[in-house]
Amino acid sequence: MTIANSNPLVSDRQDLSVLQKEYAEDDAVYQLKLKDLYKKYAFIRKTRPDGNCFYRAFGFAHLESLLDDSKELQK
């Protein structure tokens, strides 16, 4: 039996504004953290929340960074 899951393992790039829509705009602490993210990152990728999300996100980010660094990729 196969259980279909609509969440991808790693999503396509998404604008940070998706986070603003997911959480309450009146939460001052969250909004400050979101402003910090805007300073550092242009986009996010969401992962399937299945218990392996940290390792999947770390591995995917590392592989994606290798595509931009040919010297490191050759190692």
N, CA, C and O of each residue as an XYZ file, in Angstrom:
300
protein
N       0.845     -1.176      0.000
C       0.000      0.000      0.000
C       0.889      1.237      0.000
O       1.802      1.343      0.818
N       0.630      2.170     -0.908
C       1.387      3.400     -1.010
C       0.555      4.553     -0.500
O      -0.601      4.727     -0.884
N       1.160      5.334      0.367
C       0.473      6.506      0.898
C       0.974      7.717      0.127
O       2.163      8.035      0.165
N       0.089      8.377     -0.559
C       0.461      9.560     -1.336
C       0.610     10.750     -0.394
O      -0.254     11.002      0.446
N       1.715     11.477     -0.543
C       1.952     12.660      0.262
C       2.069     13.843     -0.686
O       2.891     13.821     -1.603
N       1.271     14.856     -0.482
C       1.268     15.999     -1.380
C       2.444     16.937     -1.141
O       2.736     17.777     -1.993
N       3.128     16.817     -0.003
C       4.289     17.659      0.272
C       5.523     17.066     -0.393
O       5.817     15.885     -0.206
N       6.253     17.875     -1.172
C       7.484     17.367     -1.764
C       8.567     17.218     -0.693
O       8.484     17.840      0.366
N       9.568     16.404     -0.966
C      10.676     16.264     -0.013
C      11.357     17.613      0.200
O      11.650     17.995      1.332
N      11.608     18.331     -0.898
C      12.164     19.686     -0.845
C      11.411     20.502     -1.890
O      11.298     20.088     -3.044
N      10.903     21.650     -1.489
C      10.108     22.462     -2.410
C      10.991     23.265     -3.356
O      12.207     23.344     -3.179
N      10.367     23.852     -4.349
C      11.047     24.822     -5.199
C      11.321     26.061     -4.361
O      10.821     26.193     -3.244
N      12.121     26.967     -4.911
C      12.382     28.221     -4.204
C      11.084     28.985     -4.014
O      10.258     29.077     -4.923
N      10.919     29.532     -2.816
C       9.730     30.320     -2.499
C      10.172     31.639     -1.894
O      11.166     31.704     -1.170
N       9.430     32.678     -2.195
C       9.711     33.982     -1.618
C       9.453     33.927     -0.114
O       8.590     33.183      0.351
N      10.199     34.714      0.629
C      10.029     34.721      2.087
C       8.644     35.205      2.517
O       8.234     34.972      3.654
N       7.940     35.858      1.639
C       6.615     36.365      1.995
C       5.639     35.236      2.330
O       4.623     35.483      2.980
N       5.924     34.005      1.904
C       5.042     32.886      2.261
C       5.032     32.677      3.767
O       4.030     32.226      4.321
N       6.128     32.997      4.431
C       6.171     32.868      5.892
C       5.289     33.908      6.559
O       4.651     33.642      7.578
N       5.261     35.088      5.972
C       4.445     36.151      6.537
C       2.961     35.785      6.475
O       2.193     36.156      7.362
N       2.564     35.069      5.444
C       1.170     34.669      5.285
C       0.784     33.530      6.230
O      -0.388     33.372      6.571
N       1.776     32.734      6.652
C       1.498     31.560      7.479
C       1.320     31.880      8.955
O       0.657     31.131      9.674
N       1.901     32.979      9.414
C       1.880     33.287     10.836
C       1.192     34.621     11.084
O       1.058     35.444     10.178
N       0.766     34.818     12.301
C       0.019     36.019     12.677
C       0.865     37.274     12.504
O       2.013     37.335     12.946
N       0.287     38.251     11.867
C       0.993     39.512     11.658
C       1.096     40.335     12.932
O       1.913     41.253     12.999
N       0.293     40.033     13.944
C       0.356     40.778     15.197
C       1.357     40.190     16.186
O       1.479     40.687     17.306
N       2.073     39.144     15.793
C       3.106     38.541     16.634
C       4.410     39.305     16.414
O       5.130     39.054     15.448
N       4.707     40.237     17.316
C       5.852     41.135     17.156
C       7.179     40.384     17.118
O       8.049     40.722     16.316
N       7.350     39.378     17.964
C       8.601     38.619     18.006
C       8.836     37.910     16.676
O       9.940     37.947     16.132
N       7.811     37.274     16.164
C       7.930     36.567     14.890
C       8.244     37.539     13.755
O       9.071     37.242     12.893
N       7.595     38.683     13.754
C       7.823     39.659     12.691
C       9.253     40.188     12.714
O       9.826     40.445     11.656
N       9.839     40.356     13.899
C      11.238     40.778     13.996
C      12.172     39.705     13.438
O      13.141     40.019     12.746
N      11.881     38.447     13.737
C      12.694     37.353     13.207
C      12.566     37.273     11.692
O      13.537     36.978     10.995
N      11.383     37.533     11.193
C      11.156     37.520      9.751
C      11.945     38.638      9.067
O      12.485     38.440      7.979
N      12.013     39.807      9.700
C      12.802     40.917      9.145
C      14.278     40.548      9.087
O      14.969     40.924      8.140
N      14.771     39.817     10.087
C      16.157     39.344     10.061
C      16.390     38.396      8.885
O      17.418     38.471      8.213
N      15.442     37.515      8.645
C      15.577     36.587      7.516
C      15.637     37.339      6.192
O      16.409     36.969      5.307
N      14.835     38.388      6.046
C      14.841     39.191      4.817
C      16.211     39.811      4.565
O      16.602     39.992      3.412
N      16.955     40.144      5.643
C      18.287     40.743      5.495
C      19.310     39.732      4.982
O      20.264     40.104      4.297
N      19.115     38.461      5.309
C      20.122     37.446      5.011
C      19.799     36.569      3.801
O      20.710     36.082      3.132
N      18.514     36.364      3.516
C      18.121     35.387      2.502
C      17.135     35.975      1.507
O      16.331     36.843      1.847
N      17.207     35.492      0.282
C      16.309     35.963     -0.767
C      15.104     35.033     -0.927
O      14.043     35.455     -1.385
N      15.277     33.776     -0.547
C      14.204     32.799     -0.717
C      14.369     31.682      0.300
O      15.377     31.615      1.003
N      13.380     30.813      0.376
C      13.449     29.626      1.227
C      13.017     28.417      0.417
O      12.432     28.549     -0.658
N      13.303     27.271      0.933
C      12.770     26.015      0.427
C      12.162     25.307      1.635
O      12.778     25.246      2.700
N      10.987     24.787      1.471
C      10.354     24.048      2.560
C      10.643     22.567      2.382
O      10.800     22.083      1.261
N      10.710     21.854      3.496
C      10.919     20.408      3.451
C       9.719     19.705      4.067
O       8.969     20.284      4.854
N       9.561     18.465      3.695
C       8.473     17.656      4.256
C       8.757     17.431      5.740
O       9.837     16.956      6.091
N       7.806     17.765      6.617
C       8.029     17.613      8.064
C       7.804     16.169      8.527
O       6.777     15.855      9.129
N       8.767     15.305      8.242
C       8.583     13.884      8.545
C       9.616     13.317      9.514
O       9.734     12.099      9.648
N      10.362     14.185     10.190
C      11.362     13.703     11.139
C      12.767     13.719     10.581
O      13.731     13.704     11.347
N      12.910     13.748      9.274
C      14.221     13.813      8.641
C      14.455     15.174      7.997
O      15.398     15.339      7.223
N      13.615     16.137      8.305
C      13.645     17.414      7.599
C      14.968     18.162      7.790
O      15.451     18.784      6.845
N      15.562     18.119      8.979
C      16.830     18.822      9.186
C      17.918     18.236      8.299
O      18.625     18.972      7.611
N      18.053     16.928      8.312
C      19.105     16.282      7.524
C      18.874     16.476      6.028
O      19.824     16.682      5.274
N      17.643     16.412      5.608
C      17.315     16.618      4.194
C      17.642     18.053      3.780
O      18.234     18.276      2.724
N      17.261     19.013      4.602
C      17.525     20.420      4.290
C      19.020     20.695      4.267
O      19.509     21.399      3.384
N      19.748     20.146      5.230
C      21.199     20.351      5.288
C      21.871     19.743      4.057
O      22.693     20.393      3.411
N      21.527     18.518      3.740
C      22.123     17.848      2.580
C      21.785     18.543      1.277
O      22.654     18.696      0.419
N      20.555     18.963      1.111
C      20.145     19.640     -0.109
C      20.863     20.978     -0.247
O      21.326     21.321     -1.335
N      20.960     21.733      0.838
C      21.644     23.029      0.806
C      23.122     22.848      0.470
O      23.694     23.641     -0.278
N      23.735     21.807      1.021
C      25.144     21.547      0.724
C      25.331     21.200     -0.758
O      26.224     21.735     -1.414
N      24.502     20.321     -1.271
C      24.609     19.961     -2.685
C      24.335     21.162     -3.589
O      25.001     21.335     -4.610
N      23.375     21.976     -3.224
C      23.075     23.164     -4.015
C      24.241     24.149     -3.996
O      24.524     24.787     -5.010
N      24.918     24.280     -2.860
C      26.063     25.186     -2.776
C      27.230     24.670     -3.616
O      28.010     25.465     -4.140
N      27.357     23.354     -3.749
C      28.424     22.786     -4.582
C      28.244     23.148     -6.053
O      29.226     23.262     -6.786
N      27.021     23.326     -6.482
C      26.771     23.702     -7.875
C      27.315     25.083     -8.191
O      27.631     25.378     -9.344
N      27.427     25.932     -7.178
C      27.950     27.291     -7.365
C      29.455     27.384     -7.148
O      30.054     28.424     -7.420
N      30.075     26.308     -6.662
C      31.513     26.333     -6.337
C      32.184     25.141     -7.027
O      32.228     24.036     -6.487
N      32.702     25.389     -8.226
C      33.247     24.280     -9.027
C      34.485     23.655     -8.390
O      34.709     22.454     -8.539
N      35.296     24.447     -7.683
C      36.482     23.866     -7.030
C      36.069     22.865     -5.948
O      36.611     21.762     -5.860
N      35.121     23.266     -5.148
C      34.648     22.371     -4.074
C      33.945     21.155     -4.670
O      34.046     20.054     -4.129
N      33.254     21.340     -5.749
C      32.562     20.231     -6.407
C      33.560     19.187     -6.909
O      33.287     17.989     -6.843
N      34.703     19.630     -7.405
C      35.719     18.700     -7.903
C      36.337     17.873     -6.788
O      36.792     16.757     -7.036
N      36.364     18.391     -5.569
C      36.891     17.635     -4.423
C      36.030     16.434     -4.188
O      36.293     15.656     -3.270
